[in-house]
Structures are given as C-alpha cells and as structure tokens.
Amino acid sequence: MAYKPFDLTGKVALVTGGNGGIGLGMAEALAQAGADIVIWGSNPKKNADAEARLKQAGVRVLSQIVNVADEKTVIAGMAEAVARMGRVDTVIANAGIGGGARSFAEFDTETYRKVLSVNLDGVFFTFREACKHMVERAGQGDAGGSLVAISSLSAVDGAPRNEAYAATKGALIPMVRAIAVEHARYGVRANAILPGWIATDMTAGAQGNEKFEENVIRRVPMRRWGRPEDFGGMAVYFASDASAFHTGDQVLIDGGYAVF
C-alpha cells in the first residue's frame, strides 16, 4: 500500500498573508497537495491574483480581505471561512510587517505599537478563533487541526534596530507551546516555523545590496537567499497526518545561517 499521509484532499488550509511571499509559497504547495485554500490579505488585487494562481491546482479557493490587527474583522473572517468552506483544518498565521529604526534609542512608539498589533495581536486573534472552531468540531466527534505560526530567525538571533519585530516573533514561540499543551486533548497541534533571510517584499531593500550580500548572505551556508517555495514542504507536513504527533515545536528554515 502506498504511503499517503501527505495527501491533503478534503482538508482546508487558511493562510494569513497568503497573497504573496512565504504565505503564497506555502499556499501553492498546500493546494498542489490537494487542500482547499483560504487566503487572507488586505490588498484586493494581490488577493485576486493569488486566488487565480491557486485555482490552477484544481482546488477550491476563497480569498478574503482581512486585516489581522482588527479583532472584529478576524472574528468575521474566520466565521465566513468556516461557513463557506465547511471547515478549516490548518491555519498558518503568516501575515506580518517589518518596522525598525536607525537605533533602539530612536525607536518611536507608533511603529512599535503597529508592529505588535499585526505580528502579535494578529496571530493571537487568528489562533483564538481557529481554536474555537477546532474545539467545537472535536466536541462533535471530529477532532484534529494544525496551527502554524510564522516566527523568524530574529526570535532567537540578535536583530539590531528591529527590537519590536524581534519581540513579536519571539513571543510567538511560547504562545504556540501554550496552545499546543492546552489543545492536544482535542487533537489540535501547534508549531512555529522560523524563516531566515528570505527574498520577499519585506527584504526587497536588502536584496542586491552589495554590502548586505557580502556581510550576511555570504554567511548563509547554502550561499543564497531563501525563497518562498522553500517553505512549501514544511507547510504540507504540518497540515498533514504525517505530523499527527508533532506539536509544540519550532523549526528553523534558514539555510544553516544560525548554526554557522
């Protein structure tokens, strides 16, 4: 008999920030593995383009305009996703923003609050609503679910001039662990993925910068920037039955940067 735990047919995966970058890279892999997809994003055109691209895999796709920093919008978005798709099995909290300063001493409070509202509050709201749905399903005899927080290398590695971003990404790790312990009885797993230096819109300013390439990317043992598609395999794994006993963990995907 063929080994088929990575077949996601019949499952529904929701990816916040799924209209570009790492989020879209994961959503594409999930769709190719057979999952129906829900993507949340705040840019209508990017949402529409991503939806069309994902539908090429022959799965159902729902795109929603959701600002994860807005609690009421998240609550309504999750309710609509469940109603229209029938269920949500996997939620990947990927939506996030950057925001730094010339120095920590010059870090303004407005930027700090904005980064926290998206990167930390947004994940809290998203996972809370996902857990409500998954716990309810478990009570009806349909246990199971997978939550994945997209943290960052900056959660474990010093990120000068990016203290707010690093703080939010670091906070996701204990949040995931707490959710994992509390919800294991419902068959719900929670894990974190920590990307390293990945070529996305967020890092556009550093890409092609000779000094940055020399001082940072050259130190990556793989000798290249990461790409959104590098996260597809892990997304499928965490959404699949292959990871049924894997919870409360953090997985670093950085081309070996942190251990060099």
Buried (B, 14 or more C-beta within 10 A) or exposed (E): EEEEEBBBEEBBBBBBBBBBBBBBBBBBBBBBBBBBBBBBBBEEEBBEBBBEBBEEBEBBBBBBEBBBBBBEBBBBBBEBBBEEBEBBBBBBBBBBBBBBBEEEEEBEEEBBEBBBBBBBBBBBBBBBBBBBBBBEBBEEEEBBBBBBBBBBBBBBBEBEBBBBBBBBBBBBBEBBBEBBEEBBEBBBBBBBBBBBBBBBEBBEEBBEEEEBEEEBBEEBEBEEBBBBEBBBBBBBBBBBBBBEEBBBBBBBBBBEBEEE
